[in-house]
Amino acid sequence: MDIRGIDHIELYVGDARQAAFWFSTAVGFQLRGQGGPETGLAGQRSLLLRHGDIRLLLTSGLDVDHPAARYVHRHGDGIAVIAVEVDDVAAAYAELLARGATGVTPPTTVTGADAEVVTAEVEGFADVRHRLVQRRGDRGDFLPGLITPTPPGVHDAEPVLAEVDHLAVCVPPGDLDGTVRHFEELFGFAQIFEEHVEVAGQGMNSKVVQSPSGGVTVVLLEPDRTRRPGQIDAFLDQHSGGGVQHLGLRTDDIVAAVEALGRRGVRFAGTPGAYYDTLEARVGRVDAPLDRLRELGVLVDSDHGGQLLQIFAESMHVRRTLFLELIERRGASGFGSGNIRALYEAKERELATLQGVGA
């Protein structure tokens, strides 16, 4: 199955206009289309946002029986659809059904003056669905006739984010291996990484699956219930089940991106100053000003391919669930797992120092 990459991500939200305001004002996304009952999208309001090659579709249900309304009632705002681009939707959909997938929407074609788009959907994991997308002609016409394109504004800022790097998904205890098989057996993904992490009495299992093209990567996280509850447990409780915990967005210059989003009001997770005291001893020489990384709170990790720089934004949702990660890859293919322990140990040193001063 030829999966080229992420076509778009659809979020189900309580108020599409309010959510679009945050993504536009704080993250720098730009409105590129909108649709609703007047364009043939029955029972919903959808806004299309774009930043670099990242496309987000924000959808709100206009009645209580719409899938978006039911999703938000259970989970709050969150990612409900992962849309991937394929060469032939009809063939891919038939193959998925043959492999055991449950169909939601069979192949449907919409056409415009200069574009044709074919889509189909199958059930995924938790309450997240998979959408197949095939495009011909004008790729800027997102869904001809259903989403009315909005031209770029004259004052639109230059993008500081490039593309979707990965999605991180939290699953309930015992569901990790089954979710891996879901991606392997249905979509032909391969598992490329796994680890068990223990920090401060908390534990989690992690496996990473990736499409053959390398264009779609999913990080799967499962809490270790033999340890004390941690952030994965908190997500599962607040989200009322499994789902996408964060969306990793790649940037070519993380310092510029953090500065730009910070000026817009995005708040990022804090990093103890002690984390940077032994940074280069852990990851090697960093080709970036350490004082600036320290000031911004950017994390650095390394693997056999190189280094990656990353930072996590605070969740903007009332349930404190979905959040964004910014990541710059300098040859590394990993996901910064080394930062988990380094951050904890740095915090312990910082607390010990403070206690020593107060003694």
N, C-alpha and C positions, 0 to 999 in steps of 0.2 A: 504494500500500500504506500503510494508516494505522497507522504505528508511533507509539504515544503516548509511550513512554519506556521506561526501564529498569525491568523488573519485579523482577528479582533477578540476582545474580551467583553462580555456583556455582564453588567452589574444590575441586579434588581435592587431598587432603592425606593424608600418611602416617598421621596419628592425629587424627581429627576432634575427640576430646575435648580433646586437648592444644592443638590450634589454637584451639578455642572458648575455652579458658581464657585464652589470650593476648589474643584479641580482646575478651573480656569484661573481664578484669582491667586490661588496658593501654589499650584504646581505648574502653571503655564500652559495647560491644554487650551486648544482653540476650538470653538464651535464650528463643525463642518457639515452639519445636517440635522434635520429634525422631522419627526413624523408622529402621527396619531390617527384618530378615527377619520379625520378628513383626508388622509392619504391612504387609507385602507388598513391601518394597523388597529384592528378592532380592540377596544377595551384597554388601550394602553397609550402612554406618552413616552416617546423615545428621543433622546438627544445623542448625536454622534460627536465625539470629541477626538482631537488628534494632537499629538506632540511627537515630532520626528516621525518614525514609522510605527508608533504606538497608537492604536485606535481603541477607544473605549466607547461602548454603547450603553447608555444609562437608561433603564426602563422602569417606569412606575405603572402599576396596575390602576385602572380607573374604576374598577369594581372589585368587590371582595373575593370573587371567584376566579379572578385572573391569576395565573401562576405566579406572577411577580408579587401580587398582594399576599398570596399564601406563603411565599418564600420569606418575605419581609416580616410577616407576622411571627413566623417560627424563628428565623435566624437574625433578623435585622438586616441592614444593608450589607450586601456581599456579592461575590462573584458567583454567578449562576450558570454561565455558559462559557466554555472554552471553544473558540472557533478556530479551526485549522484549515489551511488551504490545500486542496488536492487537485490533481489533473482532471479527474473524472468522478464527479459526485455519485452518479448512478452506479458505476462499477464499485466504488468504495463502499457505498451503502449496502449493496447486495452482498459484498464480501463480509462486511461486519455482521449482517444478519446470519450469514452462513457460519460464522465463527461463534455465534451465540449471543450477539448483542440484541437488545430490545429496542425496536424502532419506536420513535416518537413522532417524527414527521418525515414522510417519504420525499424523494427529490422533487423540488418545486423550482420553477424557473420564472424569473421576472426579467423583463426586457425594457430598455429605453432606446433613445435615438442612437446612442453610440456605445451601449453596454448591455451585456447579458450576464446575469448572476444566477447560479444554481446553488441551492442549499438543501440540506437534509439534516436530521437530528436523530441521535440515539441516546439512550440513558447512559449515564456515567457512574460516578461514585457519589455516595451521600445524595444530596439534592443538586448536584452539578451535572449538567448535560454536555454532550459533545456535539458540536455543529460542524458539518463539512461544508466547505465553500469552494466554488469553482467560478473563476472570473474570466470574461472575455471582453475585449474592447476597453473603454475608458474606465480605468481602475479607480478614478476619483469619484465615480458614481456608485456609491456604496450599495444601495438597494434601489434600483431604478423604480420610480413611481411610488415607493413606500417611504423612503427617506429623502426629503427634498434637500438637495445640496445647498450649503451656505458658502459663498465665496470667501476667501481669506480677507481679513481686515487690513487696512493700510498701516495700522500700528501694531500688527502682530509681532511679538518678539521672536528672535531666533531661538530654535529649540536647543535645550541643553541636555536632553535625554534622547537616546537613539532608538531603542527597541526593547521588547520584552525579553529579558534574559532567562527567567524561570518563574515558575509558580511553586509556592510551598504549601503543602496540604497537610492538615492535621487529621489523623484517623483515630478512632477509638481503639483501646487495647484489644489486640487479637485480630485487627483488620489489616495490618500492614502487609502481610504476605499475600492476602487475597487481592488487595488493591494493586500490588505489583503485578500479579498474574493478570488482572484486568487489562493493564496497559500492554503487557507482553503478548497475551494470547489474542486480544482483539486487534491491537494496532501495530503489533510487531516491534514495540519498543524493546530496548535492552537495558538491563540493570547495569549501571556503570560505577556504582559506589554504594557502600554500606558501612555503618559504624554504630557503636553503642557509646553513648556519652553519659558520664556520671559527674555531677557537679553539686557540691553542697548538699548531699543527700538526695538530690533529684536525679532522675534517669530518663533517657529517651533512646529509642531506636530510630535510625534514619536510613532510608534507602533512596537512591536517585535513579530514575528511569529516563531514557532519552529516545527520541525518534531516530531512525536510521540516518536521516538527513542531518541530524544535530540541531534542527530548527526548533524543536519543542523539548523542553526539559522540565521535569516535575520532581520536586523534592518531597518525599513522603516522611512524615514524622508521627511516631507513635509513643505515647507515654509508657514508662516502665512503672506499673502500679505496685511493684514490690518496693519502690522508693517513695519518698514523700512527694506530694503533689507539687507540680511546677507549672511553667507557662503553657505547656501543651494541654494539661488538665484544665487550666483556667479558660483556654480558648474553647475546648469542647463543652464546658459548662455554659459559658456565656453565649456560644453560638448554637447551643442546643443540638450538638452532634458534629460530625466531621464536616470539613469544608476547607476552602482556601484561606490560609492564615495571612500570607503576604504575597505581594506581587513584586518580583525583582525586576527593576528597570535598569538597563545598561546605559552608561554614559561614557563618552570619550575623555571627559575631564571632570572627575568627581569634585575637585575643589571648586571649580567654577559652578557646577551644578548645585552643590550645597550652599554656596554663597547666594546664588540666584534664588533658590527656593526659600532660604532663610530670610532674605529681604522681603519675600512675599508673605511671610508669616508661618511657614512650615516649621514645626518644632521637631528636633531630632533627639533620639535617646542619648543620654549623657554617658561619657566615658571617664573613668577615674584617671587622674593625671599620672598615677603610678603605672598605668598600662604602657605608657610610652617610654618609661625609664629603661626597660629591657627590650624594647621593640626590635631593634636591629640585631640584638643577640639571638632573637627567636627566628626572624625571617630573613636576615641578611640586610645589606645596604638598601635603603629605600630611596628611589629617585624622585623625591618630593620633600619640601621643607617640613621637617618634623614639628617645628613650632606651629606651623599652620595646621597640620593634621591634628595636633594636640588641641589647638584652639577650637577647631570645628568638631572634633570628636570622631574623625574618620578612623576606621579600623583597617589593619593591614594583615594579610595572611599570605602564605606561600605554599606551593606544591611543586612537583617535578617540572611543571611547565613555566613557572614564573610566579608573579605576585598578583594579588587582587586587593583592591581597596573597596571598602563597603561601609555603609552607614544605614541605620534603620530610623525611619520617621515614626513619630508617635502616632497612634491610631486616632483618626478623626471621628470615629463612630462612638455613639453613646455606650455601646456594649464593650468597647475597647477590643474589638476583634480585628478586622482586616486592617493592615497597614502596608506601607510601601518601603521597599529597600532600594537604595541606589548602589550600583556596583560598577566599578571600572576594572576591566581585566587587562593585565599586562602579561599575557601568556598563560595565566593560571586557568585551569578548568574546574577547580573545586568551588566550594561555597562558604569558605571561611569558618569551618568547624573548629579550627584551632583557636579562634577568638573566644569561644565559649569559656574554655578553661582559663585562658590568659586573662580575660576580664575578671573572672571570679577571684583568681589569685591576686591580681592587682588590687581589687577591692579589699581583700583580706589584709594586704600589706598596708593599705591606706588606713584602714580602721585600727590596725595595730599601732601605727605611728601616732594616730590621734589619741589613743588610749595611753601611749607612753608620755605624750606631752601633758596629758591631764593628770598623770600619776603624781 
